[in-house]
Amino acid sequence: MTTYTTTINAMYTVSTPDPDYVVNVLFTVSGTDGTNTASIDGNCQFTSDQATVFIPYDELTEEIVIGWINDATDNQANYYANIDGQIESIINPPVSPMNTPLPW
């Protein structure tokens, strides 16, 4: 069973419609099966049309922003599938063709 974690790496803000209004979040989703670890980076952009309630920047928590990311994208399952594929490739490396010298 894989355990997934989302970490916020950076947030970009603008001064309108409110001070320090978050418009872009850079994040990393990582997963571990207890032995192997994989990750994928992502970003999520926001507009004032998406905001239902403005939360002042200094009152934001990582949990709030992760909730925004999960609400704004349908990609969470894709991130998890990508991580699972990376871990599977670590466990069972894919077979790659080799440039074998000609036998003559």
Secondary structure as the mmCIF struct_conf table of DSSP 4:
data_model
#
loop_
_struct_conf.conf_type_id
_struct_conf.id
_struct_conf.beg_label_comp_id
_struct_conf.beg_label_asym_id
_struct_conf.beg_label_seq_id
_struct_conf.end_label_comp_id
_struct_conf.end_label_asym_id
_struct_conf.end_label_seq_id
STRN STRN1 THR A 3 VAL A 14
BEND BEND1 SER A 15 ASP A 18
TURN_TY1_P TURN_TY1_P1 PRO A 19 ASP A 20
STRN STRN2 TYR A 21 THR A 32
BEND BEND2 GLY A 34 THR A 35
STRN STRN3 THR A 37 GLN A 45
TURN_TY1_P TURN_TY1_P2 SER A 48 GLN A 50
BEND BEND3 THR A 52 VAL A 53
HELX_RH_3T_P HELX_RH_3T_P1 TYR A 57 GLU A 59
HELX_RH_AL_P HELX_RH_AL_P1 GLU A 62 ALA A 72
BEND BEND4 ASP A 74 ASP A 74
HELX_RH_AL_P HELX_RH_AL_P2 GLN A 76 ILE A 91
BEND BEND5 ASN A 92 ASN A 92
HELX_LH_PP_P HELX_LH_PP_P1 PRO A 93 VAL A 95
HELX_LH_PP_P HELX_LH_PP_P2 THR A 100 LEU A 102
#
